[in-house]
């Protein structure tokens, strides 16, 4: 495989009836000496509520390729920080390592690549977690599957431009309201 400079991918995975545990990672993967690497290094500065965090499987187990997670929503307290640095981080880390094991990410390039992952934590998770009703296994499963799928899509340039053109008038954004008219 040739040098990976800048690849982007996303995926959404959710469980029917459990929308709060949905996962929607947006992934950038590329060379450490390219634009993704420069962005990765610049993320080392902290930003209140959107703290970047290395992806680790556990203490002293930084994943390869090195990866950084950033929440898409503002983290406001210890509960959402705990979910971000716990369930979501574990799922993201396992997905990245499994992508290497399965050959999705070339093993011979893991030290030349880095990943930036923007991750979603639905604010509804916070109340459920405080009540002890959050399905963390489902949250893990969705984040794991979505991260793997987003990485695969990034490295395979999916969806293709032909698919996007073919679906231009067939698929509308899930938040589109038909009362706004036709696009």
N, C-alpha and C positions, 0 to 999 in steps of 0.2 A: 504494500500500500504506500502511496506517496505521502509526503508530508501533509499533515492536517493543519491548515492555517486558521480557519474560522468556519465553524459549522454551528448551526442553530437548530434546535428542535424543541418541541413541546408535546405534552400529552395531558389528557384529563381522564382520570379513572375514578369512578365512584361506585358505591354500592346502593342499589335501589332502596329507597326509603331511609337512607342514612347520609343525606347530603352534606352534613357538617364534616364528615370524615373524607370528603372528596380531596383528591390530590391533583394539582395542576402545575407541575414543575416546568419552568422554562430554562433550557440548557444552552450554554455556550461551551464548546469544546474546541481547543486549538493549541497550537504550539506555545510553549513557554516563552519563546523569543519573538512572538508575533503579537497582534492586537489583543488576543484573549489573555496572553501572559501579562501584558502591560496593565490591562484592566484588573486582572487578578491581584497583581502587586499593589495597585492603587487602592484596593478594597481593604487593605490592612488597617486603614484609619477607621475609627468607630464613628457611627452615626446614630444618635439617640433614637431608640425604638426600631432601628433597622440594622442591628448589629450583625456584621458578617462573622461567620464561624467556620473554621476548618471542618471538613467532614472526617470524622474519626469513627472507627468501629468500636473502640473502647479506649481506655487510657493507653497511651503509647502505641496506638494503632491507626495512624494517619493513612487514609486510603491512597492508592496509586491508580490512576493519575491523581495528583493533589487536587483537591476540590474545595470550593468555598460555597457555603450556603448563605443566602440572604432572604429574609422574610419579605413577602410582598405587602404585608399589612404591618402596622405598627405594633410591636410587642409592648404591652403596657404593664405587665406584672409578672410575678414569679410563676404563675400557672402557665401562661402562654410561652414564656421563656423555657420552662421545663418541657413543654410539649415539643418546642422547636429543637432544643438541645437534647431531647430524649428520643421520643418515638420517631419523629421525622428524620432526625440525624441518623439514627440506627437504620431506618429503612433506606435512606439515601446511600449510606455507606455500603450496606449489603448489596444494593443494586449495582453500584459501581464495581465492586469486586466481582460480582457475578457476571457483569458485562465483559470483564477481562477473561474470566474462566471460560465463558461461552464463545469467546472470539469476536464479540461485537466491538470491543476496543482492542486494538492490536497490542498484545503483551509486550512486543519489542519496542513499543513507543510510549509506555506508561510514564517513563521519567522525562519525556520530552513534551508531554501534554499536560494541560490543566483544564479544569472544569469549573464553571460558575453556574450555580443552580439557584434560580429564584423560586422560592417555595411558598405555598399558600397554607395558611392555617385559618380556617373559618372561625370568626369570632364566636360562633355558636358553640364551639368546642369548649370554651372557657367555662361557661355555665354548667355544661354537662360534666366536665372534669371536677368542678367544685362540688357537684352533687354526687360524684362517684358513679356516674352513668355513662361516661364516655367509653365507646368501644375502641380501645387502643389497638387491639389486634386488627380491627378493620382499618383504622387509620394507618397502621404500619403497612398492611397489605396494599392499600391503595397507593401510598407513597412509593413503596418498593416497585410495584408494577408500572406506575406512571414514570418513574425515573428511568427504569430500563427502557421503556418504550420511547421516551423523549431522546435518550442517548442514541438508540437505534435509528430513530427518524433523523436525527441530526447527521449521523455518519452516512446515512443512505440518501440524504437530500430529499426527504419526504415531508410533506407531499410534493410531488413533482409539479412543475409549472403546468404541464398538460392536464394533470388532475384538477388543479385549481381552476384552470380555464374551463374545463368540462363541467365543473360544479358551480361556476359563477352564478348562475341563475337558478340552480337546484337547491343549494344549501344556503340558509340564512343563519346569522348569528343566533345562538340560543336565547339571547336576551332581546332580540328584535321583536317588536310588537307590531302585528299585522295592521293595527289601526293607524300606524304611521304612514301607511301607503306601501306601494310596491317599489322595490329598488331596482 
